[in-house]
Amino acid sequence: MSDTLRHALAKARLQPVDVAAALGVDPKTVDRWLKGRTPYPRHRWALADLLKVDETELWPEADHPRRAISSEVQAVYPHRWTVPRTVWTRHFQAATREIGILAYSALFLAEDTGIIRLLAERARAGVKVRILLGDPGSPEVAARGIEEGIGPDVMAARIRNALTLYRPLEEVAGVEIRLHTTTLYNSIYRADYDLLVNAHTYGTPAAQAPVIHLRAAEDEGTAAVYLASLERVWATAEPLGDRR
């Protein structure tokens, strides 16, 4: 019996059925966790985020790859698809100053209507939202499509689809979308001084590549390198409105 987990649910005023719905699992799975079974890592991460506690508090005996290894590295996810949706939501929801998205398409976010609404809400609350996507006609995008093994046309089509889905945000004050022709080695998802950095690995789709959660701790630290990279790409990118 996992009394610690049961107490955490009670403190959060959540029922097992609420947890099951939030994590997309069967309620019987949650019951097994409450009876003492240790969840898979991705479920531990999502549940800890949902309950706003460190996973080591819930499962001190488990292997914890997310344990911070420095003041900047907060978590390491083996693949982007293992990052729980709750992490993405809370990442952007926590922003009070700036949100930045630097990718080729970030289609997985564009297809999430909840994330689109969240970005609009944060912009209306005074948060600056900047979205940088690859120019679908650029050789850099074509090269990335070939590297991922999907082909240049598919990569370009993904970006065009994403642009269509992101387009309603253009009507929201505080949101700006630009197109870049940069060779990216990482996709960067910024919420103030927290970054989710998705590595680009040759021959591997971005969804299969690792994600590192960084929190800027100093001006010359690891996160600062990625923040500076985002700014350089932004400075050279073309506003989407100029294409019309």
C-alpha positions in Angstrom: 0.0 0.0 0.0 1.4 3.4 -1.1 0.3 5.6 1.8 2.6 8.4 0.5 0.9 8.5 -2.8 -2.6 8.2 -1.2 -1.8 11.2 1.1 -0.5 13.2 -1.9 -3.7 12.6 -3.8 -5.7 13.6 -0.8 -3.7 16.8 -0.3 -4.2 17.7 -4.0 -7.9 16.9 -3.6 -7.8 14.4 -6.5 -9.5 11.0 -6.8 -7.9 8.1 -8.7 -10.3 8.6 -11.6 -9.0 12.2 -11.9 -5.4 11.0 -12.1 -6.3 8.4 -14.6 -8.0 11.0 -16.8 -5.1 13.4 -16.5 -2.4 10.8 -17.4 -4.5 8.9 -20.0 -4.3 5.6 -18.2 -6.9 3.1 -17.0 -8.3 3.7 -13.4 -7.2 0.2 -12.6 -3.7 1.2 -13.3 -3.9 4.0 -10.7 -5.4 1.5 -8.2 -2.3 -0.7 -8.7 -0.1 2.2 -8.0 -2.0 3.0 -4.8 -1.5 -0.7 -3.8 2.3 -0.3 -4.1 3.2 -1.0 -7.7 5.8 1.5 -9.0 4.7 3.2 -12.2 6.8 3.4 -15.4 9.2 6.4 -15.4 7.0 8.5 -17.7 4.0 8.0 -15.5 6.0 8.8 -12.3 7.1 12.1 -13.9 3.6 13.0 -15.0 2.1 12.1 -11.7 4.7 14.0 -9.7 4.1 17.0 -11.9 0.3 16.7 -11.5 0.7 16.5 -7.7 3.4 19.2 -7.7 5.9 17.1 -5.7 9.2 15.6 -6.4 9.0 12.0 -7.6 11.6 11.0 -5.0 9.0 11.9 -2.3 6.6 9.4 -3.8 9.0 6.6 -4.9 12.3 7.0 -3.0 13.3 3.5 -3.8 12.9 3.9 -7.6 15.6 4.8 -10.1 15.2 8.5 -10.7 16.8 9.7 -14.0 15.2 13.1 -13.5 17.1 13.9 -10.4 18.8 17.3 -10.8 22.5 16.8 -11.6 23.3 20.5 -11.4 21.7 23.8 -10.5 20.6 24.2 -14.2 19.7 20.7 -15.3 16.3 19.9 -13.8 15.4 16.8 -15.8 16.4 14.7 -18.7 13.8 12.8 -20.8 15.0 10.0 -23.1 12.6 11.0 -25.9 10.4 14.0 -26.5 7.4 11.7 -26.6 8.1 10.8 -23.0 7.6 14.4 -21.8 4.1 14.4 -20.3 1.6 16.8 -21.6 1.3 18.2 -18.1 4.9 19.2 -18.3 4.4 21.2 -21.5 1.3 22.8 -20.1 2.9 23.8 -16.8 6.0 24.9 -18.6 4.2 27.5 -20.6 1.6 28.3 -17.9 4.4 29.3 -15.5 5.7 32.0 -17.9 5.2 35.6 -16.6 7.5 37.5 -19.0 8.3 35.5 -22.2 7.5 32.4 -24.1 9.8 31.4 -27.0 9.4 28.5 -29.5 12.3 27.7 -31.8 11.8 24.7 -34.0 11.3 23.6 -37.6 7.6 22.9 -37.2 6.7 22.3 -33.6 3.6 20.6 -35.1 3.0 18.5 -32.0 2.2 21.7 -30.1 0.3 23.3 -32.9 -2.0 20.3 -33.1 -2.8 20.7 -29.4 -5.7 23.1 -29.2 -5.2 23.4 -25.4 -1.7 24.6 -25.9 -2.8 27.1 -28.5 -5.4 28.5 -26.2 -2.8 28.6 -23.4 -0.3 30.6 -25.5 -3.1 33.0 -26.4 -4.1 33.4 -22.7 -0.5 34.0 -21.6 -0.1 36.7 -24.4 -3.3 38.4 -23.2 -1.9 38.3 -19.7 1.1 40.4 -20.9 3.5 37.6 -21.7 5.5 38.1 -24.9 5.1 35.1 -27.2 7.6 34.5 -30.0 7.3 31.6 -32.4 10.1 30.7 -34.8 9.5 28.1 -37.5 11.5 27.0 -40.4 11.0 28.5 -43.8 9.3 25.7 -45.7 11.0 26.6 -48.9 14.5 26.8 -47.5 17.3 24.3 -48.2 17.8 23.9 -44.4 14.3 22.5 -44.0 14.8 20.2 -47.0 18.0 19.0 -45.4 16.4 18.3 -42.1 13.6 16.3 -43.8 16.3 14.1 -45.5 18.2 13.7 -42.2 15.0 12.5 -40.4 14.3 10.1 -43.2 10.9 11.6 -44.1 12.0 13.6 -47.1 12.1 17.3 -47.8 8.5 17.6 -49.0 7.0 16.0 -45.8 9.0 18.3 -43.6 7.9 21.4 -45.6 4.3 20.2 -45.4 4.5 19.8 -41.6 5.7 23.4 -41.3 2.8 24.6 -43.6 0.3 22.7 -41.5 1.8 24.1 -38.3 1.6 27.6 -39.7 -2.1 27.1 -40.4 -2.7 26.0 -36.9 -0.6 28.7 -35.3 -2.2 31.4 -37.5 -5.0 32.3 -35.1 -2.4 33.5 -32.6 -1.4 36.2 -35.0 -4.6 38.0 -34.1 -3.6 38.1 -30.4 -1.6 41.1 -29.3 1.8 40.1 -28.0 2.3 37.1 -30.3 4.7 37.3 -33.2 5.6 34.5 -35.6 8.8 34.5 -37.8 10.3 32.1 -40.3 14.0 31.2 -40.1 16.5 29.6 -42.5 18.8 28.4 -39.8 20.4 24.9 -39.4 19.1 23.9 -36.0 20.9 21.5 -33.8 18.2 21.7 -31.1 14.6 22.9 -30.8 14.2 25.3 -27.9 11.0 25.9 -25.9 11.4 28.8 -23.5 9.2 29.9 -20.6 11.0 32.8 -19.0 14.3 31.2 -17.8 13.2 27.6 -18.0 14.0 25.8 -21.2 13.0 22.5 -22.7 15.7 21.7 -25.2 15.0 19.0 -27.8 18.2 17.6 -29.3 18.3 17.1 -33.1 20.1 13.8 -33.9 21.0 12.7 -37.4 18.6 10.0 -38.7 16.3 10.4 -35.7 12.9 12.3 -35.7 12.7 15.0 -33.1 10.0 13.1 -31.2 12.5 10.3 -30.6 15.4 12.5 -29.5 16.1 13.5 -25.9 14.8 16.6 -24.1 16.7 18.4 -21.4 14.9 20.7 -18.9 17.3 23.6 -18.0 16.8 26.5 -15.6 19.0 29.5 -16.1 21.1 30.0 -13.0 23.8 32.4 -14.2 24.5 34.7 -17.2 27.3 32.4 -18.5 25.8 29.0 -17.7 24.4 26.3 -20.0 20.9 27.7 -20.4 22.4 31.1 -21.4 24.0 29.5 -24.4 20.6 28.3 -25.7 19.0 31.6 -24.8 21.6 33.4 -26.9 21.1 31.0 -29.8 17.3 31.7 -29.8 18.0 35.5 -29.9 20.4 35.1 -32.8 17.9 33.2 -34.8 15.1 35.6 -34.0 17.2 38.6 -35.1 17.8 37.1 -38.6 14.3 35.6 -39.1 11.6 37.1 -41.3 8.3 38.2 -39.8 5.5 36.0 -41.2 3.5 39.1 -42.1 6.1 40.1 -44.6 5.3 37.1 -46.7 1.9 38.3 -47.5 
